[in-house]
């Protein structure tokens, strides 16, 4: 069963990667030209990262907003929940005014895009 889950997960990742590269059937017209980063909301950043790491083999990455880093710089660790920040721009984009959040940056191997996990605090969950 675990092998089947991993094969299915890898097939899904391959489908997303091929779509992002524009390798879709010729008869289809797709308005999307690519993916910069795919963002997934989560209630538990550590648990979600463990899933992506264990099933897809995805590792942590540096934030694309952190500026240039020296070659071989290690990826950023997952920020503790107590250090979650806030930003009015994110509030406007996500309609989460007054919240705190943390983001986990990941990059699948051999893809042109990243995966982000966003965990929000101090908002009602419905």
Secondary structure by P-SEA (a helix, b strand, c coil): caaaaaaaaaaaaaaaaaaaacccccccccccccccbbbbbbccaaaaaaaaaaacbbbbbccccccccccccccccccccccbbbbaaaaaacccccccbbbbbbbcccccbbbbbbbbcccccc
